[in-house]
Amino acid sequence: MKNNIFKHSILAMTATLGLVSCEDRELITIGNDSAPIVMDLSTQNLILNSNAPANPALTIRWENAAYTVPVETKYEVQISATESFEVSHNLTSTAQSQNYASFTTQEINEGVKVIGFEPYVSQKLFLRIASFVGSGDLRQYSNVTSMMVTPYLASPTYSYTDLYLIGDATAGAWDNAAANTSMYPLMKTSESSKYTYTGFFKTGGFKLVRDKGQWDPQWGLGASAGVLSQDGGSGNIPVATDGYYKLTVDTSALTYTFVAITPPTTTYTSMVINGTSTGDADKALTKSTFDPHVWTANNVVLKGGKFKFKSDAVSWGSNSEFFGITTIDGPEIPLTSEWTYNIYFNDATGDYSVIPVKP
């Protein structure tokens, strides 16, 4: 549907270009002639579907702006939550030869998130075209048009594989249920195949699984100590004595180490997370009854922002999203996306994991 909605009033701006001949310099003055004057929206109401992020969602067309002399013109498609464009966001930039732009569901969803749209609420989106030459000279704006958009809550970009402890030597015992909140994840590292875990183990045995509630894939004892096997008939990695251990795992080399360590001595009575991701309110973590240095919180809704782990006058932070090793008085932990997360923190090592809950 075509909307003849653009202003013809032009800002009185000029730019001067120098064209050099062999002997002299001729000055040419460029002025605004007319702004982009027509925009055609492919739809007036968008309900964005999170299951089809790559699908075409919107195409915008306009007639080119004109200047007093031929010049390469560039365009921006701008959006805002207000008609005055007090806060705006550029969806894209194009060159002179292109007087249209198309966007996928994901591109529109991410764009309206930048300007503050709420998920699952139909809101009015304002659009306009900006034209300019060079690096931003002689900028002209079209009139403003609008449409309704209902965005969705986009899941975080999480490209990591988690492994979980299971067995009678661990907090989760042999209860391989998806709802078992005592199955603790190993700590991921900068190398995707290498993991660590430091904490308390009971006498008994354990294995590793990738998905809570699923036995395949799994990693257990291979042909000898220090060797892993992914065979469904693999053995349990043995723990001879109750105590604190450091486990390291390499799923690519199919090796592991399991070394006893000195038990930590400092304990804390409570633990919270706090920051802009929590709305600056404390969200309590639960201390493990199996290992008093492990704290968890499950199905916690966090906003995009930052947070720290805190206990009384002590705070822990890091500059790494999703997992890392905190330091006391370290920086706030960044979180890009609002979502529901499971949170794990080890106050003895500073290790933490923030794992998005699968929808």
N, C-alpha and C positions, 0 to 999 in steps of 0.2 A: 504494500500500500504506500503510495507516494505522498509525502508531506511537503508542500511548498512552504517551508517554514523559516527560511534563512533571511537574515537581515542583509540589506544592500548598503547600509551605512558603513563607511570604511574609515578606519583611523587614518589621520593625515600624517603618514610616515614616509620618509624617503631614505634611500640608501644610495651611495655613490660608488660606482665601479670604475676603475681605471683601465682602459684598453690601450696597450702600448704598441705604437707602430715603430718603424725603424728609426724615425727622426723625432717624433713628438708623441705626446700623450693626449688622448681625447677623453674627456670626462662625460660619462653618460649617467643621467639621473633616473633612478627607478622609483616609481610610486605605485601605491595600491590602486587598482582599478575596480575590482569587484571580488567579494568574498565567495567561498563555496556557497552555492545557492539552493541545492536540492539534496535532501537525504531520503533514501528509500530504505525502510527497515523491512526485513523479510518476515518479521512477526511483531506483534504488539504485546505478547504475553509469553514468557518463558518459564516453564517449570522444569528445572534442571534435574537430570536423572543421574545419580551417582553410579549406576550400573553401566552407563554408556559414556564415559568421560571423553572419548575420542570422536563422538558423533558430532556432525555439524549442528550448531545451535543458532547462529545469527550471521546474516550478511548485511552490511551497510553499504549504500552507494551514494555518491554525491557528484555534482557537476564541479568541474575544476574552477579554482579561483583564477582571476586574471590580474596581471600587472601591466604597467604602461609600456613595457618592452618585453620581448620574449626572454624568459628566464626559467631555470629549473626550479620547480616548486615542489615542496615537500608537504606532507600532511600527517597529522596526528589524529587518532580517534580517541577522544577523551570522555570519561564517565565521571559522574559525581552522584552523591546522595542528595544534593540540593541543587535547585535551579540556578543559584548564584555561583556555583562551582567554587565555593570557598575552599573545599578540599577536593582535589580531582586526581585521577589516575589515567595515565596513557595506556590504552589497551595495545596500541601498535603504532608504528610509523611506516609510511609508504613513500615512494618516489612519484614524480610527476606523471609517469605513464600509467599509473594505477589509480583509479578513482573509486575503488571499492575495497572492502576488507571483510574477510570471513573468519569466524571464531568457533572453536569447539566448545562443547559443554564445560570441559575443565578450564579452558581459558576464561570463559565468562565467570565461572564460579570463583576462580582465584582472583579475578579482577574485582568483583563486588565484595569479596572478603576484605581486600585492601582498604576499601572505603567504608567498611564497618557494617555491612549487611549481616543480619541475623539468619542463621540456618533455618530452613523450613517455614519461613515467613515471607509472604508476598509483599514486595516493597517496590516503590517507584524508582526507576533508574533513569537519570538524565544523561543525554548524550549530545555531543557537538563535535564538529570538525574544526581543527586549527590548521591554517596554511601559513607557510613561511618560506623564506629563501635563505640560502647560506646556512649559518649556524643558529638561526632564529630571528633574523631580521624581517621587518615588514610583516609581522604576525597579524593575521586576520582570523576572526572567529565567525562561524555560522550561527544562526539562531539555534536554540536549544529545543530538542524533542525528547520524548520520554516513552518508556514502556514499563511493564511490570515484570519483575524477575523474582522467582522463588529459588534461592540457592540451597545447597545441601551441605552437611558437615563432612568435609573431606578428611579421609583417614590419613594419618601421618605417613610419610615416606620412610618406611622401616625395612631396610634390606639386609637384616642380620638374621642369623640362625641361632636359636637358643637351645641349650642342652640342659636337662633337668636331672637331679639326683633322685634315684629310687632304690630302696632296699632297706633291710632291717638295721643297717648301720647308720641310716639317715633319718631326718625328721619326718619324712613322708612315708616311712616304712615301705611295704610292698603294695600300697594302695595306689594303683595307677588309674586314678579317676581324674577327669578333666577339672573337677571341682575341688580337688585336693590342694588346699592353699599352703600345705606344708612341704610341697615339692619345690625345692629351691633351685634357681638357675645357677649355672656356672657363670663366672665372670668372662665376658668376651674380651678380646684383645685387638690390637691393630692388624693382626694376621687372622684371617677368617677361619682358619682351621685350628687355631690354638686357643685354649681356654684354661682358666685356673679357678680353684675354689679353696678358700682357707676357712676352716671352722672345725666344729666338734663332730666327731664320729664315734658311734658305739661299736662295741665288738659285734662282728657279723660280716655282712657283705653288701655290695651295692653294684648297680649298673647305671648307665646313662641312657636317657631317651630324648628324642627331639620334640615330640608332641605329647603333652599330658593327655592321658586317655588312650594312647596308642603304644603298642609294643614295637612297632616297626616304623622307622629304623631305631636300632638300639646298639649300644656299645658295651661290651663286657670283657672279662678276662680271656685272653687268647692263649697261645701255646705255652706261655711262661709269664712270670711276673714282669711287668713293664710293657707287655704286648697287649694291644686291644684286638678284639674280634667283633665284626658286625654280624656274624653268624647267629641265627636265632637260637642256636644251642650253646652260645658262649657262656663261660662261667661267671660267677660273681667275683668282683674284685674284693679280696679279703681284708678285713680290719681285725688285727689280732688283739688289740687292747683299746679300751676307751681312752679318748684323748683328742687333742687338737692336731690337725694335720693340714699340710698344703698339698693339694692335688693339682697336677698339670696334665693337660690332655692335648694331643695332636691328632685330630681325626684324619688328616691326610697321610701322615706317616704311620698311623695306627699304633701309637706309643703313649705311655703315661708314666708319671712318677707320683709317688705317694710317700711323703716324708713327714715324720712327727716333728712338731714345733713346740716351743715354750708357750704354755697357756697365757693368754692376755690377762692382765690384772685389773685394769680400769673398767668399771661398769657404770651404767647409767640407768636411772629409774624410769625415764620417759623419753620419747623422741617424737618430733613433729617435723613437717615440712611447712615452709612459709615463704611467700613471695607473691609477685603479681600473678603467677600461675594459680595460686590458691585464693586470689582476691584479697591478699594480705591478711588472710585468716589462718590460724593454725589448723593443720589437718594431722591428726594423730596417727602414728604407726604403732603396730602391735609387736611387743617383744616376744620372741620365740621362747616357748617353754623347754625346747630341746637344746638351744644354744643361746644364752643370754646376750650375745653380741650381734644377733641377727634380728632385724626389724623389718616388718612387712606391712603393706597396705594394699588391699585388693579392690579392683573396680572403683578407682578414684577418678572423678572427673576433674581434669585440670585444663586451664586455659592456656593459650599461647602466651608465653612470658618467661619468667625466671623464678627460681626458688632455691632455698638452701635446706639442708638438714640441720635441726637445732635441738639442743638439750640443755636446759637451764642457760648458762652463760656461754656455752660452747656452740659454735656453728661450723658446718663443713660445706665446702663448695668445690666446684670444678667448672671449667669452660666447655665441657663436652656434653653433647646431647645424648640421651638414651643410656649410656654406660660410661664408666670411667673410675678413676680413683680420686676421691676428694682429699683435700687438705684442710686442716683447721684454719678458719678465717679465709678460706679460698673464695674465688669469685662465685657469683650465682650461676646455677646450672640452667642453661637455656632450654626452652621447649617451644618448638615452632607452632604446633597445631593443638587446638582444643580437641580433646578426646578422652576416652576412658582408659586408664592405665593400671597395671600392677607394678608396685614399687618395692624394691628390695635394697636394704642398706646394712652394711657390716661395720659397726663402730670400731672394731679392732683393726681393720685394714683400710677403711675408707672406701671400700668397693661399693658401687651401687649399680643397679639396673632399673631402668624405667621402660617397661615393655607394654606397647599398645595391646589392648584387648581386642581379639579378632571379632568383627561384627557377626 
